[in-house]
Amino acid sequence: MSKKLLCCEILRNEIEQLLQGKNIEVEYLEAGLHTDFKKLEAAVNNALESMGNCGVSLGYGTMCHPAMEAIASAKGSKVMQAKNCIEMLLGDQLAELDAQSRSFYITGGWLANWRKIFVEQLHWDKVDARQNFGFYERILLLDTGLVPIDEERILEFFDYTEVPIEILSVNLDNLEKLLLAALG
């Protein structure tokens, strides 16, 4: 019996890199479902049922939905022990970066999906974006080297948020440790 993993597509490239050659069945759900907790819960439950429920590990953070651990537990599954995809990548480094400045974090997957998440799902226009991002001193784009960083997308996102975007190279060590623990 192969192991099973249900994930948000935000970290698809990173997870596929880490699981390359392993006998693990992976299913990805649409990025940005966490903007509507009812949709996320329904999508997770439906996917878990189609994957056979028990023993499916969730490549979601404990805070992607306020009841994520309870949703997983009810189906005999477990959640990766990180709050979200950013903490999955950064681990303890997140606190250090937070101490430097008020940062909003994105991944290459977030950058590729920002319009879908903020414009289509949250319905934020440029004014809403400025109000919501105005608290931040920077947007920190976590670059794993697996998702091409499109400079035009960076400029479009900057134009939308009006917050400087910095790129930080990160490795997959913490994500790998969390994946291995979740897949146990």
Residue frames as qw, qx, qy, qz and C-alpha x, y, z in Angstrom:
[[0.000, 0.889, 0.458, 0.000, 0.00, 0.00, 0.00],
 [0.425, 0.373, -0.027, 0.824, 1.47, 3.32, -1.02],
 [0.184, -0.486, -0.432, 0.737, 1.38, 6.35, 1.23],
 [0.170, 0.727, 0.523, 0.411, -0.97, 9.19, 0.34],
 [0.268, -0.331, -0.177, 0.887, -0.59, 12.95, 0.55],
 [0.152, 0.815, 0.516, 0.218, -3.19, 15.67, -0.03],
 [0.426, -0.307, -0.040, 0.850, -1.70, 19.14, -0.61],
 [0.234, 0.879, 0.136, -0.392, -2.39, 22.68, -1.64],
 [0.777, 0.498, 0.175, 0.344, -0.93, 23.31, -5.08],
 [0.049, -0.981, 0.186, -0.022, 1.08, 26.30, -3.79],
 [0.343, -0.663, 0.658, 0.102, 4.04, 24.03, -2.97],
 [0.935, 0.302, 0.119, -0.142, 3.50, 21.56, -5.83],
 [0.607, 0.669, -0.394, 0.170, 6.96, 22.01, -7.37],
 [0.127, -0.624, 0.663, -0.394, 8.71, 21.73, -4.02],
 [0.771, -0.159, 0.511, -0.344, 6.76, 18.65, -2.92],
 [0.906, 0.416, -0.024, -0.075, 7.24, 16.93, -6.27],
 [0.362, 0.707, -0.555, 0.245, 10.99, 17.59, -6.02],
 [0.326, -0.485, 0.697, -0.416, 11.16, 16.08, -2.53],
 [0.787, 0.014, 0.523, -0.327, 9.01, 13.06, -3.35],
 [0.576, 0.584, -0.470, -0.326, 10.63, 12.26, -6.69],
 [0.468, 0.308, -0.829, 0.005, 11.05, 8.51, -7.06],
 [0.193, -0.064, 0.808, -0.552, 9.06, 7.70, -3.91],
 [0.208, -0.332, -0.864, -0.315, 5.93, 5.54, -3.94],
 [0.034, 0.403, 0.534, -0.743, 3.56, 8.23, -2.67],
 [0.126, 0.624, 0.662, 0.396, 0.19, 9.05, -4.17],
 [0.140, -0.319, -0.209, 0.914, -0.22, 12.84, -4.18],
 [0.125, 0.720, 0.606, 0.314, -3.33, 14.85, -4.92],
 [0.215, -0.070, -0.114, 0.967, -3.31, 18.66, -5.11],
 [0.066, 0.788, 0.599, -0.128, -6.15, 21.03, -4.36],
 [0.288, 0.780, 0.212, 0.514, -6.56, 24.48, -5.87],
 [0.388, 0.005, -0.312, 0.867, -4.47, 27.29, -4.41],
 [0.145, -0.217, 0.038, -0.965, -6.31, 29.88, -2.38],
 [0.515, -0.442, -0.684, -0.268, -9.08, 27.67, -1.00],
 [0.420, -0.315, -0.578, 0.624, -8.11, 28.96, 2.46],
 [0.072, -0.098, -0.021, -0.992, -9.82, 32.25, 1.55],
 [0.684, -0.208, -0.156, -0.681, -13.15, 30.45, 2.05],
 [0.251, -0.330, 0.852, -0.320, -13.06, 28.01, 4.97],
 [0.776, 0.195, 0.423, -0.425, -16.28, 26.24, 3.92],
 [0.749, 0.583, -0.259, -0.181, -14.90, 25.57, 0.43],
 [0.180, 0.587, -0.771, 0.168, -11.57, 24.40, 1.82],
 [0.490, -0.180, 0.754, -0.400, -13.20, 22.03, 4.31],
 [0.834, 0.353, 0.230, -0.357, -15.50, 20.59, 1.64],
 [0.610, 0.651, -0.445, -0.081, -12.63, 20.16, -0.83],
 [0.030, -0.495, 0.831, -0.253, -10.41, 18.47, 1.77],
 [0.635, -0.015, 0.650, -0.416, -13.19, 16.15, 2.92],
 [0.822, 0.482, 0.023, -0.303, -14.13, 15.23, -0.67],
 [0.462, 0.649, -0.604, 0.024, -10.51, 14.58, -1.60],
 [0.256, -0.384, 0.825, -0.326, -9.89, 12.51, 1.53],
 [0.778, 0.162, 0.464, -0.391, -12.96, 10.39, 0.74],
 [0.777, 0.580, -0.171, -0.173, -11.85, 9.86, -2.86],
 [0.298, 0.620, -0.703, 0.178, -8.36, 8.91, -1.62],
 [0.722, -0.145, -0.677, 0.022, -9.78, 6.35, 0.82],
 [0.510, -0.806, -0.035, -0.298, -9.75, 8.46, 4.01],
 [0.771, -0.607, 0.154, 0.115, -7.52, 6.72, 6.57],
 [0.784, -0.213, 0.273, 0.515, -3.81, 7.24, 6.43],
 [0.445, 0.711, 0.200, 0.507, -3.76, 10.26, 4.13],
 [0.447, -0.418, -0.176, 0.771, -1.32, 12.92, 5.27],
 [0.218, 0.919, 0.325, 0.045, -2.24, 16.54, 4.67],
 [0.543, 0.082, 0.062, 0.833, 0.28, 18.92, 3.14],
 [0.134, -0.809, -0.235, -0.523, -1.59, 21.82, 4.69],
 [0.178, 0.290, -0.547, 0.765, -0.68, 23.90, 7.68],
 [0.197, -0.412, -0.808, 0.372, -2.54, 23.78, 10.96],
 [0.066, 0.550, 0.289, -0.781, -3.75, 27.36, 10.38],
 [0.032, -0.037, -0.644, -0.764, -4.84, 27.03, 6.74],
 [0.520, -0.484, -0.475, -0.520, -8.25, 26.32, 8.29],
 [0.332, -0.559, 0.450, -0.612, -9.06, 26.91, 11.98],
 [0.843, -0.190, 0.384, -0.324, -10.22, 23.29, 12.30],
 [0.577, 0.541, -0.583, -0.185, -7.64, 21.65, 9.99],
 [0.028, 0.321, -0.913, 0.251, -6.35, 19.25, 12.64],
 [0.551, 0.131, 0.627, -0.535, -9.91, 18.22, 13.60],
 [0.732, 0.486, -0.150, -0.454, -10.85, 17.74, 9.93],
 [0.433, 0.485, -0.759, -0.029, -7.82, 15.49, 9.42],
 [0.180, -0.212, 0.863, -0.422, -8.29, 13.61, 12.68],
 [0.696, 0.207, 0.355, -0.589, -11.94, 12.84, 11.88],
 [0.816, 0.473, -0.222, -0.248, -10.73, 11.05, 8.74],
 [0.927, -0.248, 0.179, 0.219, -7.81, 9.25, 10.40],
 [0.628, 0.594, -0.025, 0.502, -5.31, 11.62, 8.81],
 [0.518, -0.627, -0.132, 0.566, -2.67, 13.97, 10.12],
 [0.278, 0.953, 0.055, 0.105, -1.53, 17.49, 9.24],
 [0.640, 0.338, -0.253, 0.642, 2.02, 18.70, 8.74],
 [0.498, -0.690, -0.355, 0.386, 3.21, 20.41, 11.92],
 [0.267, -0.038, 0.094, 0.958, 3.56, 23.97, 10.66],
 [0.240, 0.536, 0.408, -0.699, 1.07, 26.83, 10.63],
 [0.594, 0.732, 0.106, -0.316, 1.20, 27.38, 6.86],
 [0.858, 0.423, 0.054, 0.285, 3.29, 26.93, 3.72],
 [0.177, 0.859, -0.309, 0.368, 5.60, 29.79, 4.71],
 [0.546, -0.618, 0.516, -0.232, 6.47, 28.15, 8.03],
 [0.969, 0.094, 0.223, 0.045, 6.86, 24.83, 6.19],
 [0.684, 0.611, -0.114, 0.382, 9.66, 26.38, 4.16],
 [0.112, 0.766, -0.334, 0.537, 11.26, 28.63, 6.76],
 [0.728, -0.297, -0.554, 0.273, 10.84, 26.80, 10.07],
 [0.506, -0.636, -0.270, 0.516, 12.67, 28.64, 12.85],
 [0.367, 0.055, 0.226, 0.900, 14.04, 31.19, 10.38],
 [0.085, -0.709, -0.534, -0.453, 10.56, 32.74, 10.20],
 [0.456, -0.811, -0.284, 0.230, 10.88, 34.30, 13.68],
 [0.518, -0.330, 0.168, 0.771, 14.26, 35.80, 12.76],
 [0.195, 0.327, 0.494, 0.781, 12.85, 37.34, 9.59],
 [0.248, -0.795, -0.513, -0.211, 9.78, 38.64, 11.43],
 [0.513, -0.675, -0.167, 0.502, 12.09, 40.38, 13.92],
 [0.432, -0.038, 0.296, 0.851, 13.77, 42.29, 11.07],
 [0.214, 0.079, -0.164, -0.960, 10.65, 43.96, 9.67],
 [0.620, 0.311, 0.503, -0.516, 6.91, 43.59, 9.10],
 [0.069, 0.294, -0.785, -0.540, 6.94, 41.16, 6.20],
 [0.832, 0.253, 0.210, -0.448, 4.28, 39.51, 4.09],
 [0.326, -0.360, 0.830, 0.275, 5.62, 36.23, 2.71],
 [0.814, 0.420, 0.002, -0.401, 4.90, 34.61, -0.62],
 [0.649, -0.188, 0.671, 0.306, 6.32, 31.66, -2.52],
 [0.013, 0.197, -0.654, -0.730, 6.81, 31.20, -6.24],
 [0.031, -0.406, -0.898, -0.167, 3.47, 29.37, -6.20],
 [0.017, -0.729, -0.465, 0.503, 1.81, 32.36, -4.53],
 [0.017, -0.510, 0.285, 0.811, 3.32, 34.72, -7.08],
 [0.025, -0.043, -0.829, -0.557, 1.97, 32.55, -9.91],
 [0.181, -0.531, -0.818, -0.125, -1.50, 32.55, -8.29],
 [0.117, -0.247, -0.376, 0.885, -1.75, 36.03, -6.74],
 [0.325, -0.038, -0.286, -0.901, -4.47, 37.28, -9.12],
 [0.550, -0.275, -0.739, -0.276, -6.61, 34.20, -8.51],
 [0.446, -0.346, -0.676, 0.474, -6.24, 34.52, -4.73],
 [0.138, -0.349, -0.295, 0.879, -6.47, 38.26, -4.12],
 [0.253, 0.144, -0.268, -0.918, -8.48, 39.53, -7.10],
 [0.509, -0.112, -0.684, -0.511, -10.76, 36.61, -8.03],
 [0.530, -0.332, -0.770, 0.129, -11.31, 34.94, -4.65],
 [0.292, -0.436, -0.477, 0.705, -10.97, 37.79, -2.15],
 [0.201, 0.811, 0.464, 0.296, -12.28, 40.39, -4.64],
 [0.378, -0.688, -0.043, 0.618, -9.69, 42.97, -3.61],
 [0.481, 0.833, 0.098, 0.253, -9.31, 45.92, -5.92],
 [0.540, 0.425, -0.290, 0.666, -6.19, 48.09, -5.79],
 [0.289, -0.642, 0.210, -0.679, -7.57, 50.12, -2.86],
 [0.903, -0.380, 0.004, -0.202, -8.35, 46.96, -0.86],
 [0.873, 0.165, -0.219, 0.404, -4.86, 45.65, -1.62],
 [0.249, 0.569, -0.291, 0.728, -3.24, 48.87, -0.45],
 [0.556, -0.594, 0.164, -0.557, -5.29, 48.83, 2.77],
 [0.968, -0.243, 0.007, -0.068, -4.45, 45.20, 3.49],
 [0.840, 0.185, -0.121, 0.495, -0.80, 45.31, 2.48],
 [0.075, 0.858, -0.102, 0.498, -0.15, 48.81, 3.84],
 [0.718, -0.675, 0.152, -0.071, 0.90, 47.40, 7.22],
 [0.920, -0.061, 0.173, 0.347, 3.89, 45.61, 5.69],
 [0.153, -0.822, 0.339, 0.432, 7.33, 47.08, 5.09],
 [0.147, 0.457, -0.767, -0.426, 8.21, 44.42, 2.54],
 [0.944, 0.126, 0.054, -0.299, 6.96, 41.39, 0.70],
 [0.259, -0.551, 0.782, 0.128, 9.45, 38.56, 0.97],
 [0.852, 0.334, -0.231, -0.332, 9.35, 36.16, -1.98],
 [0.638, -0.427, 0.640, 0.021, 10.78, 32.80, -0.93],
 [0.627, 0.582, -0.425, -0.296, 12.69, 31.38, -3.87],
 [0.838, -0.259, 0.479, -0.018, 13.33, 27.64, -3.75],
 [0.058, -0.497, 0.697, 0.514, 14.84, 27.68, -7.24],
 [0.319, 0.186, 0.922, 0.120, 12.10, 25.34, -8.50],
 [0.295, 0.795, 0.525, -0.071, 9.56, 27.91, -9.70],
 [0.445, 0.322, 0.191, 0.813, 10.79, 30.38, -12.30],
 [0.130, -0.661, -0.347, 0.652, 10.61, 33.89, -10.86],
 [0.354, 0.622, 0.483, 0.505, 8.92, 36.04, -13.48],
 [0.262, -0.159, -0.162, 0.938, 10.07, 39.66, -13.16],
 [0.231, -0.307, -0.390, -0.837, 6.93, 40.91, -14.92],
 [0.577, -0.533, -0.604, -0.135, 4.76, 39.16, -12.32],
 [0.497, -0.344, -0.395, 0.691, 6.85, 40.72, -9.54],
 [0.065, 0.030, 0.086, 0.994, 6.31, 44.17, -11.05],
 [0.413, -0.416, -0.533, -0.610, 2.57, 43.54, -11.44],
 [0.608, -0.514, -0.580, 0.171, 2.29, 42.37, -7.83],
 [0.369, -0.220, -0.227, 0.874, 4.31, 45.37, -6.65],
 [0.122, -0.222, -0.287, -0.924, 2.02, 47.68, -8.64],
 [0.545, -0.486, -0.594, -0.338, -0.98, 46.01, -6.98],
 [0.661, -0.534, -0.443, 0.285, 0.37, 46.12, -3.41],
 [0.123, 0.887, -0.144, 0.420, 2.74, 49.12, -3.54],
 [0.690, -0.653, 0.311, 0.009, 5.03, 47.27, -1.13],
 [0.219, 0.691, -0.676, -0.138, 8.68, 46.56, -2.03],
 [0.993, 0.000, 0.006, -0.122, 9.34, 42.93, -2.93],
 [0.092, -0.690, 0.718, 0.014, 12.58, 41.24, -1.89],
 [0.895, 0.159, -0.385, -0.158, 13.68, 37.78, -2.97],
 [0.425, -0.595, 0.649, -0.209, 15.12, 35.35, -0.42],
 [0.615, 0.262, -0.727, -0.155, 16.65, 32.05, -1.52],
 [0.654, -0.370, 0.497, -0.435, 15.51, 29.17, 0.70],
 [0.184, 0.235, -0.943, -0.146, 16.21, 25.45, 0.76],
 [0.718, -0.210, -0.418, -0.516, 13.77, 22.59, 1.21],
 [0.294, 0.184, -0.844, 0.409, 15.29, 21.15, 4.39],
 [0.306, 0.017, 0.579, -0.756, 12.45, 22.13, 6.75],
 [0.729, 0.192, -0.131, -0.644, 9.74, 21.12, 4.29],
 [0.623, 0.233, -0.743, -0.073, 11.44, 17.76, 3.79],
 [0.074, 0.104, -0.825, 0.551, 11.63, 17.17, 7.56],
 [0.495, 0.117, 0.362, -0.781, 7.91, 18.00, 7.93],
 [0.729, 0.251, -0.398, -0.496, 6.92, 15.83, 4.97],
 [0.467, 0.200, -0.852, 0.126, 8.84, 12.85, 6.29],
 [0.125, -0.005, 0.735, -0.667, 7.25, 13.25, 9.73],
 [0.610, 0.193, 0.124, -0.758, 3.75, 13.57, 8.25],
 [0.744, 0.278, -0.497, -0.350, 4.20, 10.56, 5.99],
 [0.472, -0.492, 0.661, -0.313, 5.83, 8.64, 8.87]]
